[in-house]
Amino acid sequence: LMNAAVAQGVEPAQITQHCDSVTLCFSKGLGAPAGAVLAGCRDFVAEAWRVRKMLGGGMRQAGVLAAAAQFGLEHAAATMSRDHHNARRFAEGIQELNSSLISVNLAAVETNVVMVSVGGGWLSPAEFCEHLRAVSEEELAETGQAVSVLLFPWSAHTVRAVWHRDISARDTELAKNKLEFVARKCQE
């Protein structure tokens, strides 16, 4: 929700105005260690509260977590805009490779998520992700860097990359370089 609101330049309420209920996790893009909020009509929230208590849910001393969530909300626009920019740079790097192994639809990169198509019959998405995660002696000798990139094999021909507040512009450049290295080695 927050990534979509930041990308569209609107308040979250505009996106959720036609929803009966909404939940927002503070530990995802907002960077809080834990916590979430649930909103909806009074009866819905009362029932959710009752069920949570019945199942043993509850927290003591939650003020510190609330402070972290508040900080994340207050800085969401700047933090998520940076994440979106880094994701975009990564996607542009893939497009610049002009590789038959991997490609990306730049028009679909609107937030912090990049879906990378793995084609050409070279590797499965899982194998491609494993190559990105592993660090070889050859990579270290050739690039002088030991970089491990964690992507998720999303489907039969796609891997997913997601940016968050702990991934810097430098990390993004290192990931682009690693991707280029792996693509080149797979095509040799």
WORA-V828526 format. One record per backbone hydrogen bond with DSSP energy under -1.0 kcal/mol. CO is the residue of the C=O (numbers start at 1). NH is the residue of the N-H. E is the energy in kcal/mol with one decimal. If there is no record, write none. Layout:
co->(CO/CO)
nh->(NH/NH)
e->(E/E)
//
This chain:
co->(1/2/3/4/5/5/11/12/16/22/24/26/28/35/37/39/41/42/43/44/45/46/47/48/49/50/51/52/53/62/63/64/65/66/67/68/69/70/71/75/76/77/78/79/80/81/82/83/84/85/86/87/88/89/90/91/92/93/95/101/103/105/106/108/112/114/116/117/124/125/126/127/128/129/130/132/136/137/138/139/140/152/157/158/158/159/160/161/164/168/169/170/171/172/173/174/175/176/177/178/179/180/181/182/183)
nh->(5/6/7/8/9/10/14/16/19/39/37/32/31/26/24/22/45/46/47/48/49/50/51/52/53/54/55/57/56/66/67/68/69/70/71/72/73/74/75/79/80/81/82/83/84/85/86/87/88/89/90/91/92/93/94/95/96/97/98/119/117/108/109/110/163/161/159/103/128/129/130/131/132/133/134/149/140/141/142/143/144/160/118/154/155/116/152/114/167/172/173/174/175/176/177/178/179/180/181/182/183/184/185/186/187)
e->(-2.5/-2.6/-2.5/-2.1/-1.2/-2.1/-1.3/-2.0/-2.3/-3.0/-2.0/-2.5/-1.3/-2.6/-2.3/-2.4/-2.4/-2.4/-2.3/-2.5/-2.6/-2.2/-2.6/-2.5/-2.2/-2.4/-2.1/-2.9/-1.3/-2.5/-2.3/-1.8/-2.3/-2.6/-2.4/-2.3/-2.5/-2.5/-1.6/-2.5/-3.1/-1.9/-1.8/-2.1/-2.8/-2.3/-2.6/-2.4/-2.3/-2.5/-2.1/-2.4/-2.7/-2.1/-1.8/-2.3/-2.5/-1.1/-1.0/-3.0/-2.7/-1.6/-1.4/-1.2/-2.4/-2.7/-2.6/-1.9/-2.7/-2.6/-2.0/-2.2/-1.9/-2.0/-2.4/-2.5/-2.2/-2.7/-2.6/-3.1/-1.5/-3.0/-3.0/-1.5/-2.0/-3.1/-2.3/-2.9/-2.3/-2.0/-2.1/-2.4/-2.4/-2.5/-2.4/-2.4/-2.7/-2.3/-2.3/-2.8/-2.6/-2.4/-2.5/-2.4/-1.3)
//
